[in-house]
C-alpha cells in the first residue's frame, strides 16, 4: 500500500495525521481511547483526533 501524508496538526511525526492511500481510502493517526464504553469488533479500532485536523483538511481541499 502506498501512503501519502495529507494533513497533520504539527510538523513532528507523532501527531494526529490524515493519510491517503493508493486504494482510495484514508488512514487516520491519533490517540487510541480506552474510556469510550463502545463495543468495537476485534477487527476494527477507534482513534481520536482533534476537530481542527478535519477542518484544516477541508480548508486545504484535501478531503
C-alpha positions, 0 to 999 in steps of 0.5 A: 500500500502506498501512503501519502501524508495529507494533513497533520496538526504539527510538523513532528511525526507523532501527531494526529495525521490524515493519510491517503492511500493508493486504494482510495481510502484514508488512514487516520493517526491519533490517540487510541481511547480506552474510556469510550464504553463502545463495543468495537469488533476485534477487527476494527479500532477507534482513534481520536483526533482533534476537530481542527485536523478535519477542518484544516483538511477541508480548508486545504481541499484535501478531503 
